[in-house]
Amino acid sequence: MRGEKIAVEHEGSGLAYIDFQGSNPFQLFQEWLTEARASHLVNPDALCLSTSSKDGKPSSRHVLIRRLDDDGIVIMTDGRSRKSKELEENPHASMAFLWSYVKDGQKINRQVRLEGRVEEVSQSSCQEIWEREPLFCKIRANICDQGTPTDWQEHKDKHDQMMQDILSGKVVPQMPSHVVFYKVIPSFMEFYYAYDNYIGDRLAFHTADQEARVWKSERIMA
């Protein structure tokens, strides 16, 4: 019994605490995203996007946050993809971010979940997103019909030809018409924070009026 007590004391426990006094969850999201980007994670902009068809069949995949607006999160994808078809049928989605890293010797775990309606954003208002895309992403957008079958060698030959044309100056990769941008405008956002062996803390934000952006928050148990 004495040995068990010593082991438990050595392991330790406690409650993590999200110290946030503001009322706008986007402020907290920006703070967490900024810290995650500075933590040397391989891809802190990655998120899990979940959509569902009109009959309620769900699907999930990881995409990248392309822009953080005051009212939502913008992503980019192929308008011919399964996710686009599902968003056309059911313009609602959920997102989940997970950031795990070490800071000042502590093992930090942060998660953000959000749910809300989805709106398509015009290409013209997202041109700057396309301009800062790396070259391989621009080539992918031009040669890939996302989710359709392909012959690998034919696909590679097409890639290599476009790459050669770009390097020789014959082609400047333009944004194809099938590239679409969506903004998820949340009515619910939840923040989870834990570190080491401490029990996580959670803050949940709800709004009944997304236009007025009036949020109500509550602390919930992990």
ROMARMAR-215051 format. One record per residue: residue in three letters; z, x, y of N, C-alpha, C in turn; residue number from 0. Coordinates in pm, 1 decimal, always signed. Layout:
REM residues N
 res     n.pz     n.px     n.py    ca.pz    ca.px    ca.py     c.pz     c.px     c.py   n
 ALA        Z        X        Y        Z        X        Y        Z        X        Y NUM
...
END
This chain:
REM residues 222
 res     n.pz     n.px     n.py    ca.pz    ca.px    ca.py     c.pz     c.px     c.py   n
 MET     +0.0    +82.8   -120.2     +0.0     +0.0     +0.0     +0.0    +86.7   +125.9   0
 ARG    +80.5   +193.6   +122.9    +87.6   +279.8   +239.5    -48.0   +345.4   +267.6   1
 GLY   -115.9   +387.9   +159.5   -247.1   +448.5   +175.0   -348.3   +352.1   +234.1   2
 GLU   -341.5   +224.3   +193.0   -432.9   +124.0   +246.1   -410.3   +103.3   +394.9   3
 LYS   -285.4   +103.7   +437.1   -253.0    +83.3   +578.5   -308.9   +197.0   +662.8   4
 ILE   -294.4   +319.8   +616.0   -345.3   +434.7   +689.8   -496.6   +427.0   +702.9   5
 ALA   -564.1   +385.6   +595.2   -710.3   +375.9   +597.4   -756.8   +273.4   +699.1   6
 VAL   -689.3   +159.9   +704.5   -726.5    +54.9   +798.6   -704.0   +102.0   +941.6   7
 GLU   -592.5   +168.1   +967.8   -564.4   +217.4  +1101.9   -668.7   +320.3  +1145.1   8
 HIS   -711.3   +401.8  +1050.0   -810.5   +504.0  +1082.1   -946.4   +440.6  +1113.1   9
 GLU   -979.8   +332.5  +1041.2  -1108.6   +267.4  +1062.9  -1114.0   +201.9  +1199.8  10
 GLY  -1008.6   +135.2  +1238.8  -1001.8    +74.9  +1370.6  -1076.1    -56.6  +1382.3  11
 SER  -1045.1   -130.6  +1486.3  -1111.0   -257.2  +1515.5  -1079.2   -297.1  +1658.0  12
 GLY  -1153.3   -392.3  +1710.5  -1130.2   -439.9  +1845.9  -1237.4   -539.2  +1883.6  13
 LEU  -1235.6   -583.8  +2008.3  -1334.7   -678.9  +2057.7  -1417.8   -614.5  +2167.3  14
 ALA  -1548.8   -614.9  +2150.1  -1636.8   -568.9  +2256.4  -1636.6   -672.6  +2369.2  15
 TYR  -1678.2   -630.0  +2487.9  -1676.3   -720.5  +2603.8  -1800.4   -697.7  +2688.8  16
 ILE  -1873.5   -805.3  +2717.2  -1988.7   -799.3  +2806.4  -1938.6   -822.1  +2948.0  17
 ASP  -1937.7   -718.2  +3027.5  -1887.0   -726.1  +3164.2  -2001.7   -763.2  +3257.9  18
 PHE  -2022.0   -892.1  +3276.3  -2128.1   -941.7  +3362.2  -2074.4  -1055.7  +3446.4  19
 GLN  -2078.2  -1040.0  +3576.1  -2022.4  -1139.7  +3667.5  -2130.1  -1225.0  +3733.7  20
 GLY  -2256.7  -1193.8  +3707.9  -2363.7  -1269.1  +3771.9  -2389.9  -1402.2  +3705.2  21
 SER  -2485.3  -1476.4  +3760.1  -2520.6  -1608.1  +3706.4  -2662.3  -1614.0  +3651.8  22
 ASN  -2742.4  -1510.9  +3678.1  -2882.0  -1510.1  +3634.6  -2897.9  -1418.9  +3514.0  23
 PRO  -2932.1  -1473.2  +3397.0  -2943.3  -1389.7  +3276.7  -3053.8  -1285.1  +3284.7  24
 PHE  -3154.5  -1307.6  +3369.5  -3260.8  -1208.6  +3382.7  -3208.1  -1078.6  +3443.8  25
 GLN  -3104.4  -1088.2  +3524.9  -3042.3   -967.8  +3579.9  -2979.0   -885.0  +3468.6  26
 LEU  -2906.4   -952.2  +3379.5  -2843.9   -882.0  +3267.6  -2950.4   -827.1  +3173.0  27
 PHE  -3054.9   -905.0  +3149.6  -3162.9   -857.6  +3062.5  -3225.4   -731.3  +3118.3  28
 GLN  -3251.1   -729.2  +3249.0  -3311.1   -610.8  +3310.6  -3220.9   -489.3  +3296.6  29
 GLU  -3089.6   -508.3  +3313.2  -2995.1   -398.1  +3298.5  -2998.4   -342.0  +3157.0  30
 TRP  -2998.1   -430.6  +3058.1  -2998.6   -385.6  +2918.5  -3130.8   -320.4  +2882.0  31
 LEU  -3241.3   -376.9  +2927.3  -3372.0   -319.9  +2897.8  -3385.3   -181.0  +2959.3  32
 THR  -3337.7   -165.7  +3081.9  -3344.4    -35.4  +3148.8  -3265.8    +69.0  +3072.1  33
 GLU  -3146.0    +33.1  +3026.2  -3065.7   +128.0  +2949.9  -3131.0   +159.5  +2815.8  34
 ALA  -3187.7    +58.9  +2750.3  -3255.1    +82.4  +2622.0  -3372.8   +177.7  +2639.1  35
 ARG  -3448.5   +160.6  +2747.0  -3562.8   +247.6  +2772.1  -3519.5   +391.4  +2799.4  36
 ALA  -3397.7   +408.9  +2849.0  -3347.1   +543.5  +2878.4  -3274.3   +605.7  +2759.6  37
 SER  -3267.3   +534.6  +2648.6  -3185.8   +579.0  +2535.3  -3265.2   +654.6  +2429.3  38
 HIS  -3392.5   +681.9  +2455.5  -3478.6   +757.3  +2364.8  -3511.4   +680.4  +2236.6  39
 LEU  -3506.4   +547.4  +2242.9  -3555.4   +467.4  +2131.2  -3706.6   +487.0  +2119.9  40
 VAL  -3758.2   +475.3  +1998.9  -3901.9   +494.2  +1978.6  -3980.7   +388.2  +2053.9  41
 ASN  -3936.6   +261.7  +2048.2  -4010.2   +155.3  +2116.2  -3915.2    +45.8  +2163.8  42
 PRO  -3846.5    +68.2  +2275.1  -3752.5    -31.6  +2325.4  -3817.2   -160.0  +2374.9  43
 ASP  -3950.9   -158.1  +2395.5  -4020.4   -277.9  +2443.8  -4062.8   -370.6  +2331.4  44
 ALA  -4032.4   -335.0  +2207.1  -4070.5   -418.9  +2093.9  -3979.0   -540.2  +2082.4  45
 LEU  -4034.9   -652.2  +2040.2  -3958.5   -774.5  +2021.7  -4018.9   -854.2  +1907.6  46
 CYS  -3937.6   -939.0  +1848.4  -3985.0  -1028.9  +1743.8  -4016.6  -1163.4  +1808.1  47
 LEU  -4142.0  -1204.8  +1795.6  -4188.2  -1332.6  +1851.7  -4206.7  -1432.0  +1738.2  48
 SER  -4144.0  -1548.1  +1750.3  -4156.2  -1653.0  +1649.1  -4223.2  -1775.3  +1709.5  49
 THR  -4321.9  -1825.8  +1637.8  -4393.1  -1946.4  +1677.0  -4394.9  -2041.3  +1557.8  50
 SER  -4445.4  -2161.4  +1578.2  -4458.5  -2253.8  +1466.2  -4579.1  -2343.9  +1488.5  51
 SER  -4634.8  -2389.0  +1378.7  -4749.1  -2479.0  +1385.2  -4702.8  -2619.5  +1421.0  52
 LYS  -4797.3  -2710.4  +1438.1  -4761.6  -2846.8  +1475.8  -4682.9  -2919.1  +1367.2  53
 ASP  -4694.7  -2871.0  +1240.8  -4617.6  -2932.2  +1133.2  -4486.4  -2858.2  +1105.8  54
 GLY  -4451.2  -2765.8  +1196.2  -4320.1  -2701.8  +1187.7  -4312.9  -2578.8  +1099.9  55
 LYS  -4424.6  -2526.6  +1053.9  -4422.9  -2406.4   +969.9  -4410.0  -2283.9  +1060.7  56
 PRO  -4302.2  -2204.3  +1044.7  -4278.2  -2091.9  +1135.8  -4349.6  -1964.2  +1092.2  57
 SER  -4370.5  -1875.7  +1186.9  -4419.9  -1741.0  +1157.4  -4364.2  -1646.9  +1263.8  58
 SER  -4340.9  -1522.0  +1223.6  -4283.6  -1423.0  +1314.3  -4361.7  -1293.0  +1303.4  59
 ARG  -4362.2  -1219.0  +1414.3  -4423.8  -1088.0  +1416.8  -4366.6  -1011.3  +1536.9  60
 HIS  -4383.4   -880.3  +1534.8  -4335.8   -799.9  +1645.7  -4450.3   -772.3  +1743.4  61
 VAL  -4421.5   -790.1  +1871.4  -4516.5   -761.4  +1978.3  -4441.8   -681.4  +2084.9  62
 LEU  -4508.4   -654.5  +2195.9  -4447.2   -575.7  +2303.7  -4432.3   -660.0  +2429.7  63
 ILE  -4323.7   -637.5  +2500.5  -4311.3   -696.3  +2633.0  -4406.2   -621.7  +2725.8  64
 ARG  -4493.6   -694.9  +2792.2  -4591.0   -632.8  +2881.5  -4547.6   -639.1  +3027.6  65
 ARG  -4469.6   -744.2  +3059.8  -4421.0   -755.5  +3197.1  -4301.1   -848.6  +3198.6  66
 LEU  -4203.3   -814.7  +3281.3  -4087.7   -900.9  +3302.1  -4099.7   -964.5  +3439.2  67
 ASP  -4120.4  -1096.0  +3441.9  -4125.5  -1169.7  +3567.0  -3988.8  -1228.8  +3598.9  68
 ASP  -3977.9  -1290.3  +3715.1  -3850.6  -1349.7  +3754.7  -3812.0  -1468.2  +3667.1  69
 ASP  -3912.5  -1530.9  +3604.9  -3884.9  -1652.3  +3528.2  -3920.7  -1642.0  +3380.6  70
 GLY  -3970.5  -1525.1  +3336.2  -4007.1  -1517.4  +3196.0  -4062.1  -1381.9  +3154.6  71
 ILE  -4101.3  -1374.0  +3028.7  -4149.6  -1250.0  +2968.8  -4294.9  -1267.3  +2927.4  72
 VAL  -4379.2  -1173.5  +2968.7  -4523.5  -1180.4  +2944.1  -4560.3  -1089.9  +2827.1  73
 ILE  -4641.9  -1143.2  +2736.5  -4696.2  -1066.6  +2625.5  -4848.1  -1075.7  +2628.1  74
 MET  -4914.6   -990.1  +2552.9  -5060.1   -988.7  +2544.5  -5100.7   -994.9  +2398.3  75
 THR  -5206.6  -1069.6  +2368.0  -5251.5  -1078.9  +2229.2  -5397.5  -1121.8  +2223.8  76
 ASP  -5446.8  -1142.6  +2102.9  -5583.3  -1189.3  +2078.7  -5582.0  -1342.3  +2074.1  77
 GLY  -5662.7  -1404.4  +2156.5  -5665.8  -1550.1  +2162.9  -5719.0  -1616.3  +2037.2  78
 ARG  -5772.3  -1536.1  +1944.5  -5822.1  -1590.4  +1818.0  -5719.8  -1575.1  +1705.8  79
 SER  -5602.6  -1523.5  +1736.6  -5500.5  -1493.6  +1636.5  -5424.5  -1618.8  +1593.4  80
 ARG  -5348.2  -1603.4  +1486.2  -5267.2  -1714.9  +1437.1  -5163.9  -1757.8  +1540.3  81
 LYS  -5102.1  -1660.0  +1607.0  -4999.7  -1695.7  +1704.7  -5058.1  -1778.3  +1818.2  82
 SER  -5181.8  -1744.6  +1859.2  -5244.8  -1820.7  +1966.6  -5276.7  -1963.6  +1922.9  83
 LYS  -5322.3  -1977.8  +1800.5  -5350.4  -2112.0  +1749.0  -5223.0  -2195.1  +1742.1  84
 GLU  -5113.8  -2131.2  +1698.3  -4987.1  -2204.5  +1690.3  -4934.3  -2239.1  +1828.9  85
 LEU  -4950.5  -2149.1  +1925.9  -4903.4  -2178.4  +2061.0  -4986.1  -2288.2  +2126.2  86
 GLU  -5111.8  -2300.7  +2085.8  -5194.2  -2411.3  +2135.6  -5143.7  -2543.7  +2079.5  87
 GLU  -5101.7  -2542.0  +1952.7  -5050.5  -2663.4  +1888.8  -4908.5  -2696.6  +1934.4  88
 ASN  -4828.9  -2592.1  +1952.2  -4687.5  -2610.3  +1985.2  -4647.3  -2503.3  +2085.9  89
 PRO  -4656.1  -2531.2  +2216.0  -4633.4  -2428.8  +2319.1  -4486.2  -2398.2  +2344.0  90
 HIS  -4416.7  -2364.0  +2237.4  -4276.9  -2321.7  +2246.2  -4258.0  -2202.7  +2151.5  91
 ALA  -4168.9  -2112.5  +2188.8  -4149.8  -1992.6  +2107.0  -4009.5  -1938.6  +2126.6  92
 SER  -3972.7  -1846.2  +2039.5  -3846.9  -1773.7  +2054.2  -3875.6  -1625.0  +2045.4  93
 MET  -3789.6  -1546.3  +2109.0  -3800.4  -1400.7  +2108.1  -3665.9  -1341.0  +2070.9  94
 ALA  -3669.7  -1225.7  +2006.9  -3546.5  -1154.0  +1975.1  -3568.9  -1005.1  +1996.5  95
 PHE  -3482.2   -944.2  +2077.2  -3482.5   -800.5  +2100.8  -3361.2   -740.7  +2031.3  96
 LEU  -3377.8   -624.0  +1970.0  -3265.5   -552.9  +1909.6  -3271.8   -407.5  +1953.2  97
 TRP  -3162.8   -362.1  +2016.6  -3153.3   -223.2  +2062.0  -3029.3   -159.3  +2000.8  98
 SER  -3048.4    -60.2  +1916.6  -2937.9    +13.3  +1854.7  -2955.8   +161.6  +1885.9  99
 TYR  -2854.2   +222.1  +1947.3  -2865.4   +362.0  +1988.2  -2724.8   +418.0  +2010.8 100
 VAL  -2718.7   +547.8  +2033.2  -2591.2   +615.2  +2059.0  -2583.8   +651.6  +2206.6 101
 LYS  -2471.5   +616.6  +2269.7  -2448.8   +650.0  +2410.2  -2305.5   +698.8  +2426.2 102
 ASP  -2289.5   +819.6  +2479.9  -2157.5   +879.1  +2500.7  -2074.3   +877.0  +2373.3 103
 GLY  -2140.0   +901.9  +2260.3  -2070.3   +907.9  +2132.8  -2043.9   +774.0  +2067.2 104
 GLN  -2080.8   +664.4  +2131.6  -2060.1   +531.0  +2075.4  -2190.8   +476.6  +2017.6 105
 LYS  -2180.8   +406.0  +1906.0  -2295.9   +341.1  +1844.0  -2312.1   +202.7  +1905.4 106
 ILE  -2407.9   +189.5  +1993.2  -2430.0    +66.4  +2068.7  -2525.7    -25.8  +1992.9 107
 ASN  -2491.7   -153.1  +1986.0  -2580.1   -254.9  +1929.3  -2591.4   -370.2  +2028.5 108
 ARG  -2712.3   -396.6  +2073.6  -2735.3   -506.0  +2167.3  -2852.5   -589.8  +2117.3 109
 GLN  -2835.3   -719.9  +2125.9  -2940.7   -812.7  +2088.2  -2953.7   -919.6  +2196.2 110
 VAL  -3078.3   -955.9  +2226.2  -3104.6  -1067.0  +2317.7  -3196.6  -1165.1  +2247.1 111
 ARG  -3155.6  -1290.6  +2243.6  -3240.4  -1397.7  +2189.9  -3273.0  -1494.0  +2302.1 112
 LEU  -3395.0  -1546.6  +2300.8  -3429.8  -1647.4  +2400.8  -3526.7  -1747.4  +2341.1 113
 GLU  -3523.5  -1867.9  +2396.3  -3608.6  -1976.7  +2350.9  -3661.8  -2051.2  +2472.9 114
 GLY  -3787.5  -2095.7  +2465.0  -3840.9  -2169.7  +2577.9  -3985.9  -2208.0  +2560.4 115
 ARG  -4039.4  -2266.8  +2664.0  -4179.7  -2308.4  +2662.4  -4268.8  -2187.7  +2691.2 116
 VAL  -4395.5  -2202.7  +2653.0  -4491.0  -2093.8  +2669.9  -4608.1  -2141.9  +2755.1 117
 GLU  -4645.8  -2059.7  +2852.0  -4760.3  -2090.3  +2935.6  -4859.9  -1974.6  +2928.9 118
 GLU  -4988.3  -2006.9  +2925.8  -5090.3  -1902.6  +2931.8  -5103.1  -1854.4  +3075.9 119
 VAL  -5115.0  -1722.8  +3091.1  -5126.8  -1660.4  +3222.2  -5269.1  -1607.4  +3236.6 120
 SER  -5328.4  -1622.1  +3353.8  -5467.2  -1583.2  +3373.4  -5486.8  -1432.4  +3358.2 121
 GLN  -5605.3  -1395.4  +3309.7  -5638.0  -1252.8  +3300.3  -5633.0  -1185.1  +3436.6 122
 SER  -5678.9  -1254.5  +3539.1  -5685.6  -1192.5  +3671.8  -5547.4  -1153.0  +3723.3 123
 SER  -5445.1  -1228.7  +3686.4  -5310.2  -1197.1  +3733.2  -5243.0  -1091.3  +3646.2 124
 CYS  -5312.0  -1050.0  +3540.0  -5255.4   -950.6  +3447.6  -5342.8   -826.5  +3436.9 125
 GLN  -5430.5   -806.5  +3532.2  -5521.8   -692.4  +3526.4  -5445.5   -560.5  +3521.6 126
 GLU  -5332.8   -553.9  +3592.8  -5256.7   -427.8  +3595.6  -5199.4   -394.9  +3458.3 127
 ILE  -5174.1   -499.0  +3377.2  -5126.4   -475.0  +3240.9  -5236.3   -407.1  +3160.3 128
 TRP  -5358.5   -459.3  +3171.3  -5470.5   -399.5  +3100.3  -5494.1   -255.6  +3146.6 129
 GLU  -5487.0   -230.8  +3275.5  -5517.1    -97.7  +3328.4  -5422.2     +8.1  +3273.5 130
 ARG  -5297.6    -27.2  +3248.9  -5203.6    +74.2  +3200.2  -5194.1    +79.2  +3047.2 131
 GLU  -5276.0     +1.4  +2977.6  -5280.9     +8.3  +2832.6  -5334.3   +144.8  +2789.0 132
 PRO  -5277.3   +204.1  +2683.7  -5333.8   +329.1  +2631.6  -5472.5   +304.2  +2573.7 133
 LEU  -5549.3   +410.3  +2562.9  -5689.5   +398.3  +2521.0  -5703.7   +329.5  +2385.6 134
 PHE  -5619.4   +366.5  +2289.0  -5636.1   +307.9  +2155.4  -5616.4   +156.9  +2157.2 135
 CYS  -5529.9   +108.1  +2246.6  -5508.7    -37.3  +2257.4  -5631.4   -105.9  +2317.5 136
 LYS  -5695.6    -40.0  +2413.5  -5816.7    -96.5  +2472.1  -5929.7   -100.5  +2369.4 137
 ILE  -5940.7     +6.0  +2289.1  -6042.7     +6.4  +2183.9  -6013.0   -102.3  +2081.5 138
 ARG  -5886.6   -113.4  +2042.2  -5848.7   -216.2  +1944.9  -5887.0   -355.1  +1994.3 139
 ALA  -5859.3   -382.7  +2121.4  -5891.2   -514.6  +2176.5  -6040.4   -543.4  +2170.2 140
 ASN  -6122.0   -438.3  +2179.2  -6267.3   -456.4  +2180.2  -6329.3   -462.8  +2041.8 141
 ILE  -6268.0   -400.3  +1943.1  -6332.7   -395.5  +1810.9  -6263.5   -482.5  +1706.2 142
 CYS  -6143.6   -534.4  +1736.6  -6068.3   -609.2  +1635.8  -6072.9   -759.5  +1660.5 143
 ASP  -6104.8   -833.6  +1557.5  -6090.1   -978.9  +1555.6  -5963.3  -1003.7  +1474.9 144
 GLN  -5852.2  -1011.6  +1544.6  -5719.8  -1002.3  +1482.6  -5700.8  -1099.0  +1366.0 145
 GLY  -5661.0  -1041.8  +1252.1  -5626.8  -1122.8  +1136.5  -5741.7  -1155.6  +1043.5 146
 THR  -5863.6  -1115.2  +1077.5  -5977.9  -1146.7   +992.0  -6005.4  -1031.5   +895.4 147
 PRO  -6066.8  -1058.9   +779.4  -6096.5   -953.1   +682.1  -6194.2   -850.4   +739.0 148
 THR  -6184.7   -726.6   +688.7  -6274.7   -622.2   +735.8  -6299.2   -518.9   +626.6 149
 ASP  -6409.3   -448.6   +636.8  -6435.1   -331.6   +554.4  -6385.2   -210.3   +632.3 150
 TRP  -6295.7   -132.9   +572.2  -6229.4    -25.6   +646.0  -6327.9    +75.0   +701.4 151
 GLN  -6425.3   +118.2   +621.5  -6518.6   +220.8   +667.4  -6605.8   +169.7   +780.4 152
 GLU  -6652.7    +45.4   +768.9  -6733.2    -12.2   +876.8  -6650.7    -23.3  +1005.2 153
 HIS  -6524.5    -60.7   +987.0  -6435.2    -73.7  +1101.5  -6414.7    +62.6  +1167.5 154
 LYS  -6396.1   +166.7  +1086.1  -6376.8   +301.9  +1140.0  -6502.7   +351.6  +1209.0 155
 ASP  -6618.4   +325.1  +1151.5  -6744.0   +367.6  +1213.6  -6760.1   +303.9  +1351.2 156
 LYS  -6726.1   +176.5  +1360.7  -6734.9   +106.4  +1489.3  -6639.4   +167.6  +1589.8 157
 HIS  -6517.9   +200.3  +1543.4  -6419.3   +265.2  +1630.2  -6471.3   +400.1  +1678.7 158
 ASP  -6521.0   +481.5  +1585.6  -6564.6   +616.6  +1620.3  -6681.5   +614.3  +1718.3 159
 GLN  -6770.7   +516.4  +1702.1  -6883.6   +504.8  +1793.1  -6836.8   +469.5  +1933.8 160
 MET  -6744.0   +375.7  +1943.2  -6694.2   +337.7  +2075.3  -6617.3   +452.7  +2138.7 161
 MET  -6538.7   +523.6  +2058.5  -6463.4   +637.5  +2110.1  -6559.3   +743.5  +2164.4 162
 GLN  -6666.8   +768.9  +2092.7  -6765.5   +867.4  +2136.5  -6831.6   +822.9  +2266.6 163
 ASP  -6865.9   +694.3  +2276.6  -6928.3   +641.9  +2398.0  -6835.0   +651.8  +2518.0 164
 ILE  -6705.9   +630.4  +2494.7  -6608.5   +641.3  +2603.3  -6595.2   +785.8  +2649.1 165
 LEU  -6584.0   +878.3  +2553.0  -6567.5  +1019.9  +2586.4  -6690.5  +1077.1  +2656.3 166
 SER  -6808.4  +1025.1  +2624.6  -6931.7  +1073.5  +2686.3  -6958.8  +1007.2  +2820.7 167
 GLY  -6876.8   +908.1  +2856.7  -6895.0   +840.0  +2983.9  -6991.9   +724.6  +2980.9 168
 LYS  -7043.1   +689.9  +2864.3  -7137.4   +579.4  +2853.3  -7069.5   +443.2  +2866.6 169
 VAL  -6944.3   +437.6  +2825.7  -6872.7   +309.7  +2821.5  -6736.0   +324.7  +2887.7 170
 VAL  -6700.6   +225.8  +2966.9  -6563.5   +212.0  +3017.9  -6507.2    +85.9  +2953.8 171
 PRO  -6402.3    +98.7  +2873.5  -6352.3    -19.2  +2799.9  -6300.8   -129.3  +2893.2 172
 GLN  -6367.7   -243.1  +2886.0  -6330.7   -357.5  +2968.8  -6242.9   -454.0  +2888.6 173
 MET  -6171.8   -540.3  +2959.1  -6088.9   -639.1  +2893.1  -6176.5   -751.5  +2838.4 174
 PRO  -6178.3   -771.8  +2706.8  -6260.4   -877.9  +2648.3  -6208.9  -1016.5  +2686.3 175
 SER  -6297.3  -1113.6  +2679.0  -6259.1  -1251.1  +2716.0  -6156.5  -1310.6  +2620.5 176
 HIS  -6149.6  -1258.4  +2495.7  -6054.9  -1315.0  +2399.7  -5912.8  -1261.9  +2416.6 177
 VAL  -5891.9  -1165.0  +2505.8  -5755.4  -1118.2  +2532.9  -5683.6  -1223.4  +2616.9 178
 VAL  -5567.6  -1264.1  +2571.1  -5491.5  -1366.4  +2642.5  -5350.0  -1315.7  +2670.8 179
 PHE  -5291.1  -1371.0  +2774.5  -5155.0  -1337.6  +2813.5  -5071.8  -1465.6  +2812.2 180
 TYR  -4953.7  -1455.6  +2756.0  -4861.8  -1569.2  +2752.0  -4730.7  -1530.4  +2817.4 181
 LYS  -4671.4  -1627.6  +2883.1  -4537.1  -1608.5  +2938.3  -4441.4  -1705.0  +2869.2 182
 VAL  -4336.1  -1650.3  +2810.5  -4229.7  -1733.1  +2754.7  -4127.2  -1755.5  +2864.9 183
 ILE  -4108.5  -1881.4  +2901.5  -4016.8  -1918.8  +3009.5  -3892.9  -1981.5  +2945.4 184
 PRO  -3785.1  -1906.4  +2934.3  -3671.6  -1952.6  +2854.1  -3587.0  -2059.9  +2922.1 185
 SER  -3534.6  -2148.2  +2838.7  -3430.9  -2242.5  +2881.5  -3298.6  -2204.8  +2815.5 186
 PHE  -3305.3  -2105.1  +2726.8  -3186.4  -2055.1  +2657.2  -3198.9  -1904.3  +2640.1 187
 MET  -3090.9  -1831.9  +2673.1  -3086.1  -1688.1  +2650.9  -2946.7  -1652.2  +2600.2 188
 GLU  -2942.8  -1568.5  +2497.7  -2813.9  -1528.1  +2440.3  -2807.8  -1376.2  +2428.6 189
 PHE  -2696.5  -1319.3  +2469.4  -2675.6  -1174.9  +2468.6  -2562.1  -1139.8  +2373.3 190
 TYR  -2588.3  -1044.5  +2285.5  -2487.9   -996.6  +2189.7  -2465.9   -847.4  +2213.1 191
 TYR  -2338.0   -807.0  +2215.6  -2305.3   -666.3  +2237.5  -2190.2   -625.7  +2146.9 192
 ALA  -2208.0   -513.9  +2077.4  -2101.1   -457.1  +1995.8  -2117.6   -306.0  +1994.9 193
 TYR  -2012.2   -236.1  +1960.5  -2022.0    -91.2  +1947.2  -1922.0    -43.5  +1842.7 194
 ASP  -1959.6    +64.9  +1773.6  -1876.5   +121.5  +1667.4  -1828.1    +11.1  +1574.1 195
 ASN  -1694.9     +2.9  +1553.0  -1639.0    -99.7  +1464.0  -1584.9   -219.6  +1540.7 196
 TYR  -1622.3   -233.5  +1665.2  -1571.9   -344.6  +1744.8  -1650.5   -472.7  +1714.6 197
 ILE  -1579.3   -583.6  +1714.1  -1641.1   -714.4  +1691.4  -1724.9   -751.2  +1813.8 198
 GLY  -1841.6   -805.2  +1790.1  -1934.8   -832.1  +1897.9  -1890.0   -942.0  +1993.6 199
 ASP  -1938.5   -931.1  +2116.4  -1918.8  -1033.3  +2218.8  -2053.9  -1098.1  +2245.9 200
 ARG  -2053.0  -1226.6  +2279.7  -2178.2  -1298.7  +2303.5  -2165.9  -1385.1  +2429.0 201
 LEU  -2270.6  -1382.1  +2509.9  -2282.4  -1469.4  +2625.4  -2408.0  -1553.8  +2607.6 202
 ALA  -2395.0  -1684.3  +2620.6  -2507.8  -1775.9  +2607.7  -2534.1  -1843.6  +2742.1 203
 PHE  -2660.0  -1849.1  +2781.1  -2701.4  -1912.0  +2906.5  -2796.0  -2026.9  +2875.2 204
 HIS  -2772.3  -2140.7  +2939.9  -2856.5  -2258.8  +2922.4  -2899.2  -2309.3  +3060.2 205
 THR  -3019.9  -2365.0  +3067.3  -3062.0  -2431.0  +3189.9  -3135.9  -2559.5  +3154.9 206
 ALA  -3104.5  -2664.0  +3226.4  -3174.8  -2790.8  +3208.7  -3287.0  -2803.3  +3310.9 207
 ASP  -3291.2  -2710.8  +3406.4  -3390.6  -2715.2  +3513.7  -3448.6  -2575.9  +3531.6 208
 GLN  -3557.4  -2547.5  +3460.1  -3616.8  -2414.9  +3466.1  -3678.9  -2385.2  +3602.0 209
 GLU  -3725.3  -2489.3  +3670.4  -3786.1  -2467.6  +3800.8  -3681.7  -2423.1  +3902.2 210
 ALA  -3565.5  -2489.1  +3901.6  -3458.5  -2453.5  +3994.3  -3382.7  -2329.2  +3949.0 211
 ARG  -3398.1  -2294.6  +3820.8  -3333.5  -2177.2  +3763.5  -3183.0  -2180.2  +3786.2 212
 VAL  -3124.9  -2295.0  +3753.0  -2979.3  -2309.1  +3759.6  -2926.3  -2291.1  +3617.5 213
 TRP  -2847.6  -2186.9  +3595.9  -2801.1  -2151.8  +3463.2  -2653.0  -2179.9  +3447.1 214
 LYS  -2616.9  -2225.2  +3328.7  -2477.8  -2238.7  +3290.5  -2451.8  -2141.4  +3175.5 215
 SER  -2336.4  -2076.8  +3178.0  -2309.0  -1976.1  +3075.0  -2176.2  -2005.3  +3007.4 216
 GLU  -2164.4  -1955.4  +2885.8  -2039.3  -1964.4  +2811.7  -2029.1  -1846.9  +2717.1 217
 ARG  -1907.3  -1804.7  +2691.6  -1883.2  -1696.6  +2596.5  -1861.4  -1758.6  +2459.2 218
 ILE  -1930.9  -1705.2  +2358.6  -1919.7  -1760.2  +2223.9  -1882.0  -1648.7  +2126.9 219
 MET  -1825.2  -1687.2  +2013.9  -1779.6  -1588.3  +1917.4  -1893.8  -1535.4  +1833.1 220
 ALA  -1879.4  -1412.5  +1790.0  -1980.3  -1347.9  +1706.0  -1979.7  -1409.5  +1567.6 221
END
